[in-house]
């Protein structure tokens, strides 16, 4: 009799465990889906479930499943702000507005919004887990099938992003890259992005200076799927007005076959990462009718400088 009971109990637990694994995998896949706003709505539903589980007394604070309070009402937003002040009011508002927009208007197609929502989701879950007792954690994992959200490696969206990052690279130019750089510089100076072409000797001088020392100039090559995809050129100076070093982003060129892959944005993020505290200003030039570039630079935090630039070129010997 005892053996039968143990066998039945073991089989039941095994069934629950297998079900939790399957449902948990499906749940992670939903969170990682950006299509149709599915991932953000799944995260919001999790927030509601976890809040109901962890907050006491539940009825007074959040109500129960049979209450008249809609999970998507502003009452919920108000309570979440109150019970989880670790997350700023601005973050809660942004998350809630996005959920409402998906439900009643149209799904988001912007992956950055998904990332911001996921960041809030992680922060919320970390705080909620801290409040849970062991029983709550088991209930969450095996009954609700909500596991810890720190699952980027298994997330469909992050898997795609990881593959993209593997296929792209930004690195400093080496001596063996000089010929490739000069080819791309020639392409750039025969495009609509510049006012006029310049002699090939200018490209060679720039390459030689960057290879000799990085004091005045640096050249970075962009590679995508092991092919030369473009380059970035920065020049360095000191500015009293800026109170430190200034990096001039002289040129950013991405070959046509590799555009719309986020390479330019990654280059700017790379510069922000490596520039160090001594660099107090980043500066660039852009033609006003290049609306696509202007929009990108504004999103990255750049703003117009209220100066008209003037130049005086010395004759080259």
RODO-2510 file (C-alpha; in nm, 4 decimals, decimal comma):
residues 317
     n   res          X          Y          Z
     1     x     0,0000     0,0000     0,0000
     2     x     0,2750     0,2411     0,1006
     3     x     0,4682     0,1568    -0,2165
     4     x     0,1607     0,2374    -0,4262
     5     x     0,1120     0,5702    -0,2501
     6     x     0,4776     0,6610    -0,3023
     7     x     0,4561     0,5558    -0,6677
     8     x     0,1416     0,7617    -0,7283
     9     x     0,2880     1,0632    -0,5489
    10     x     0,6094     1,0335    -0,7487
    11     x     0,4195     1,0059    -1,0755
    12     x     0,2065     1,3076    -0,9846
    13     x     0,5118     1,5146    -0,8966
    14     x     0,6851     1,4009    -1,2153
    15     x     0,3820     1,5065    -1,4170
    16     x     0,3771     1,8479    -1,2527
    17     x     0,7504     1,8881    -1,3109
    18     x     0,7291     1,7964    -1,6809
    19     x     0,4304     2,0236    -1,7278
    20     x     0,6168     2,3094    -1,5580
    21     x     0,9186     2,2611    -1,7853
    22     x     0,7047     2,2619    -2,1016
    23     x     0,4880     2,5536    -1,9958
    24     x     0,7908     2,7441    -1,8669
    25     x     0,9650     2,7117    -2,2040
    26     x     0,6521     2,8276    -2,3823
    27     x     0,6224     3,1181    -2,1401
    28     x     0,9819     3,2316    -2,1994
    29     x     0,9208     3,2156    -2,5719
    30     x     0,6182     3,4437    -2,5335
    31     x     0,8153     3,6957    -2,3280
    32     x     1,0833     3,7069    -2,5949
    33     x     0,8346     3,7735    -2,8745
    34     x     0,8180     4,1337    -2,9948
    35     x     0,5585     4,0638    -3,2648
    36     x     0,2153     4,2040    -3,1875
    37     x     0,3186     4,3227    -2,8417
    38     x     0,2843     3,9661    -2,7093
    39     x     0,6010     3,9863    -2,4999
    40     x     0,5026     4,3095    -2,3231
    41     x     0,1490     4,1861    -2,2483
    42     x     0,2901     3,8606    -2,1089
    43     x     0,5208     4,0573    -1,8824
    44     x     0,2314     4,2686    -1,7581
    45     x     0,0208     3,9590    -1,6842
    46     x     0,3144     3,8176    -1,4872
    47     x     0,3423     4,1380    -1,2872
    48     x    -0,0265     4,1110    -1,1956
    49     x     0,0025     3,7431    -1,0970
    50     x     0,3158     3,7929    -0,8904
    51     x     0,1738     4,1016    -0,7179
    52     x    -0,1404     3,9096    -0,6223
    53     x     0,0729     3,6286    -0,4850
    54     x     0,3193     3,8329    -0,2830
    55     x     0,1186     4,1248    -0,1440
    56     x    -0,0726     4,0930     0,1835
    57     x    -0,3480     4,1412     0,2650
    58     x    -0,4333     4,0665    -0,1018
    59     x    -0,8017     4,1604    -0,0907
    60     x    -0,7406     4,5013     0,0633
    61     x    -0,4554     4,5916    -0,1682
    62     x    -0,5183     4,4251    -0,5011
    63     x    -0,8479     4,2403    -0,4737
    64     x    -0,8839     3,8826    -0,5953
    65     x    -0,9651     3,7077    -0,9209
    66     x    -1,3404     3,7570    -0,8651
    67     x    -1,3157     4,1247    -0,7861
    68     x    -1,4639     4,3893    -1,0129
    69     x    -1,1243     4,5529    -1,0568
    70     x    -0,9958     4,5050    -1,4105
    71     x    -0,6327     4,3940    -1,4285
    72     x    -0,5729     4,6692    -1,6847
    73     x    -0,7397     4,9499    -1,4916
    74     x    -0,5552     5,2488    -1,3502
    75     x    -0,6318     5,1172    -1,0015
    76     x    -0,3707     4,8500    -1,0635
    77     x    -0,1192     5,1050    -1,1786
    78     x    -0,1750     5,3101    -0,8652
    79     x    -0,1252     5,0085    -0,6378
    80     x     0,1840     4,8883    -0,8204
    81     x     0,3446     5,2304    -0,7826
    82     x     0,2635     5,2282    -0,4116
    83     x     0,3791     4,8736    -0,3394
    84     x     0,6922     4,8807    -0,5570
    85     x     0,8475     5,2259    -0,5138
    86     x     1,1856     5,0778    -0,6179
    87     x     1,0580     5,1301    -0,9725
    88     x     1,0120     5,4949    -1,0598
    89     x     0,6719     5,6422    -1,1366
    90     x     0,7948     5,7331    -1,4837
    91     x     0,8904     5,3706    -1,5555
    92     x     0,5513     5,2424    -1,4368
    93     x     0,3660     5,5028    -1,6450
    94     x     0,5641     5,4205    -1,9572
    95     x     0,5082     5,0454    -1,9124
    96     x     0,1354     5,0871    -1,8450
    97     x     0,0824     5,3253    -2,1382
    98     x     0,2511     5,0782    -2,3713
    99     x     0,0272     4,7955    -2,2474
   100     x    -0,2837     5,0071    -2,3032
   101     x    -0,1637     5,1102    -2,6476
   102     x    -0,1158     4,7464    -2,7500
   103     x    -0,4582     4,6486    -2,6150
   104     x    -0,6667     4,9309    -2,7565
   105     x    -0,4747     5,0849    -3,0452
   106     x    -0,1926     4,9020    -3,2217
   107     x     0,1034     4,6803    -3,1215
   108     x     0,4475     4,8288    -3,0953
   109     x     0,7140     4,7502    -3,3525
   110     x     0,9941     4,9256    -3,1650
   111     x     1,2273     4,6744    -2,9994
   112     x     1,3693     4,9425    -2,7737
   113     x     1,0300     4,9656    -2,6008
   114     x     1,0401     4,5884    -2,5477
   115     x     1,3849     4,6241    -2,3895
   116     x     1,2665     4,9017    -2,1557
   117     x     0,9666     4,6918    -2,0543
   118     x     1,1900     4,3914    -1,9931
   119     x     1,4200     4,6029    -1,7787
   120     x     1,1232     4,7000    -1,5567
   121     x     1,0050     4,3383    -1,5509
   122     x     1,3420     4,2199    -1,4235
   123     x     1,3570     4,4901    -1,1592
   124     x     1,0044     4,4096    -1,0419
   125     x     1,0684     4,0358    -1,0308
   126     x     1,3909     4,0785    -0,8296
   127     x     1,2055     4,2799    -0,5651
   128     x     0,9027     4,0471    -0,5625
   129     x     1,1243     3,7392    -0,5272
   130     x     1,2926     3,8976    -0,2276
   131     x     0,9532     3,9148    -0,0583
   132     x     0,8558     3,5541    -0,1347
   133     x     0,8819     3,2603     0,1021
   134     x     0,9890     2,9162    -0,0301
   135     x     0,6291     2,8046    -0,0749
   136     x     0,5488     3,1049    -0,2918
   137     x     0,8524     3,0406    -0,5076
   138     x     0,7509     2,6777    -0,5667
   139     x     0,3969     2,7869    -0,6491
   140     x     0,5267     3,0442    -0,8948
   141     x     0,7588     2,7999    -1,0688
   142     x     0,5519     2,4811    -1,0821
   143     x     0,1911     2,6052    -1,0848
   144     x     0,2077     2,9483    -1,2481
   145     x     0,5114     2,8319    -1,4501
   146     x     0,6756     3,1718    -1,4194
   147     x     1,0469     3,1287    -1,3766
   148     x     1,3084     3,3910    -1,3077
   149     x     1,3011     3,6346    -1,6020
   150     x     1,6781     3,6538    -1,6270
   151     x     1,6727     3,4301    -1,9317
   152     x     1,8235     3,6358    -2,2141
   153     x     2,0259     3,3429    -2,3490
   154     x     1,7114     3,1344    -2,3891
   155     x     1,4924     3,4200    -2,5088
   156     x     1,4033     3,4102    -2,8772
   157     x     1,4583     3,7832    -2,9192
   158     x     1,7946     3,7813    -2,7447
   159     x     1,9068     3,4787    -2,9422
   160     x     1,8540     3,6769    -3,2622
   161     x     2,0311     3,9796    -3,1175
   162     x     2,3207     3,7629    -3,0042
   163     x     2,3623     3,6203    -3,3531
   164     x     2,3586     3,9697    -3,4999
   165     x     2,6284     4,0845    -3,2561
   166     x     2,8415     3,7826    -3,3434
   167     x     2,8236     3,8709    -3,7128
   168     x     2,9221     4,2374    -3,6568
   169     x     3,2453     4,3838    -3,5311
   170     x     3,3931     4,7290    -3,4729
   171     x     3,7701     4,7461    -3,4359
   172     x     4,0645     4,9765    -3,4869
   173     x     4,2239     4,9819    -3,8284
   174     x     4,5461     4,7829    -3,8658
   175     x     4,8239     4,8318    -4,1195
   176     x     4,6928     4,5485    -4,3369
   177     x     4,3557     4,7277    -4,3571
   178     x     4,4930     5,0404    -4,5244
   179     x     4,3952     4,9419    -4,8780
   180     x     4,0410     4,8467    -4,7727
   181     x     4,0002     5,1707    -4,5810
   182     x     4,1126     5,3770    -4,8803
   183     x     3,8628     5,1972    -5,1059
   184     x     3,5771     5,2772    -4,8675
   185     x     3,6937     5,6371    -4,8186
   186     x     3,6915     5,6794    -5,1955
   187     x     3,3341     5,5451    -5,2067
   188     x     3,2311     5,7847    -4,9306
   189     x     3,3784     6,0890    -5,1042
   190     x     3,1961     6,0031    -5,4243
   191     x     2,8587     5,9885    -5,2479
   192     x     2,5927     6,2517    -5,1769
   193     x     2,7063     6,2729    -4,8135
   194     x     2,9939     6,5127    -4,8960
   195     x     3,0159     6,8418    -5,0828
   196     x     3,2994     6,7384    -5,3129
   197     x     3,5571     6,4592    -5,3575
   198     x     3,9154     6,4865    -5,2333
   199     x     4,2413     6,3415    -5,3721
   200     x     4,3428     5,9867    -5,2806
   201     x     4,6571     6,1281    -5,1214
   202     x     4,4369     6,2700    -4,8425
   203     x     4,3102     5,9211    -4,7577
   204     x     4,6656     5,7909    -4,7443
   205     x     4,7830     6,0725    -4,5169
   206     x     4,4908     6,0150    -4,2810
   207     x     4,5558     5,6412    -4,2697
   208     x     4,9270     5,6942    -4,2058
   209     x     4,8545     5,9391    -3,9230
   210     x     4,6057     5,7044    -3,7553
   211     x     4,8480     5,4101    -3,7843
   212     x     5,1375     5,6186    -3,6527
   213     x     4,9563     5,7391    -3,3403
   214     x     4,6058     5,7776    -3,2005
   215     x     4,6783     6,1218    -3,0522
   216     x     4,5100     6,3159    -3,3325
   217     x     4,3026     6,0645    -3,5275
   218     x     4,1608     5,7135    -3,5083
   219     x     4,0024     5,4986    -3,7761
   220     x     3,7623     5,2159    -3,6942
   221     x     3,6562     4,9467    -3,9377
   222     x     3,3086     4,7945    -3,9377
   223     x     3,2832     4,4279    -4,0281
   224     x     2,9634     4,2354    -4,0911
   225     x     2,9650     3,8635    -4,1690
   226     x     3,3429     3,8828    -4,2161
   227     x     3,3149     4,1524    -4,4824
   228     x     3,4279     4,5146    -4,4724
   229     x     3,1018     4,7031    -4,4097
   230     x     3,2257     5,0573    -4,3520
   231     x     3,4425     5,2752    -4,1341
   232     x     3,4385     5,5572    -3,8814
   233     x     3,6949     5,8358    -3,8510
   234     x     3,7367     6,0561    -3,5442
   235     x     3,9694     6,3514    -3,4869
   236     x     4,0735     6,4718    -3,1427
   237     x     4,1183     6,8195    -3,0034
   238     x     4,0895     7,0145    -2,6781
   239     x     3,8134     7,2663    -2,6093
   240     x     3,8072     7,5236    -2,3348
   241     x     3,4359     7,5755    -2,3953
   242     x     3,3719     7,2043    -2,3423
   243     x     3,6171     7,1842    -2,0523
   244     x     3,8111     6,8891    -2,1892
   245     x     3,8855     6,6731    -2,4885
   246     x     3,6539     6,6793    -2,7881
   247     x     3,6149     6,3940    -3,0307
   248     x     3,5082     6,5072    -3,3750
   249     x     3,3220     6,2338    -3,5564
   250     x     3,4607     6,3272    -3,8937
   251     x     3,3177     6,0475    -4,1051
   252     x     3,0809     5,7542    -4,0630
   253     x     3,0352     5,5427    -4,3730
   254     x     2,8366     5,2204    -4,4078
   255     x     2,8314     5,0453    -4,7426
   256     x     2,4899     5,0208    -4,9034
   257     x     2,4646     4,6417    -4,8726
   258     x     2,5047     4,6672    -4,4933
   259     x     2,2737     4,9578    -4,4138
   260     x     1,9685     4,9298    -4,1886
   261     x     2,1492     4,6716    -3,9744
   262     x     2,2187     4,9046    -3,6812
   263     x     2,5913     4,9364    -3,7543
   264     x     2,5955     5,3157    -3,7276
   265     x     2,4095     5,3091    -3,3976
   266     x     2,6486     5,0453    -3,2641
   267     x     2,9467     5,2604    -3,3621
   268     x     2,8154     5,5544    -3,1605
   269     x     2,7479     5,3256    -2,8627
   270     x     3,1024     5,1908    -2,8981
   271     x     3,2480     5,5422    -2,8892
   272     x     3,0479     5,6284    -2,5775
   273     x     3,1881     5,3176    -2,4135
   274     x     3,5571     5,3715    -2,4973
   275     x     3,5947     5,7513    -2,4856
   276     x     3,6649     5,7805    -2,1131
   277     x     3,5955     6,0670    -1,8716
   278     x     3,8546     6,3008    -2,0283
   279     x     3,6354     6,3392    -2,3358
   280     x     3,3684     6,5947    -2,2442
   281     x     3,2118     6,6499    -2,5858
   282     x     3,1352     6,4567    -2,9021
   283     x     3,0914     6,6678    -3,2130
   284     x     2,9873     6,6008    -3,5706
   285     x     2,8685     6,7656    -3,8898
   286     x     2,5624     6,6692    -4,0911
   287     x     2,3836     6,8172    -4,3900
   288     x     2,0353     6,9453    -4,3046
   289     x     1,8698     6,7562    -4,5889
   290     x     2,0126     6,4261    -4,4618
   291     x     1,7009     6,3806    -4,2505
   292     x     1,7657     6,0160    -4,1719
   293     x     2,1054     6,0922    -4,0176
   294     x     1,9722     6,3980    -3,8336
   295     x     1,6929     6,1897    -3,6783
   296     x     1,9411     5,9237    -3,5670
   297     x     2,1787     6,1767    -3,4092
   298     x     1,8958     6,3429    -3,2183
   299     x     1,7840     6,0068    -3,0810
   300     x     2,1412     5,9498    -2,9657
   301     x     2,1393     6,2767    -2,7698
   302     x     2,3089     6,5135    -3,0142
   303     x     2,1725     6,8651    -3,0598
   304     x     2,2452     7,1540    -3,2971
   305     x     2,5311     7,3859    -3,2056
   306     x     2,4456     7,7526    -3,2525
   307     x     2,7597     7,8389    -3,4460
   308     x     2,8230     7,8974    -3,8141
   309     x     3,1459     7,7229    -3,9076
   310     x     3,4101     7,9001    -4,1144
   311     x     3,7302     7,7577    -4,2593
   312     x     4,0513     7,8725    -4,4211
   313     x     4,2432     7,6016    -4,6033
   314     x     4,6199     7,6303    -4,6311
   315     x     4,7688     7,5277    -4,9673
   316     x     4,9135     7,1803    -4,9471
   317     x     5,2749     7,1358    -5,0448
***
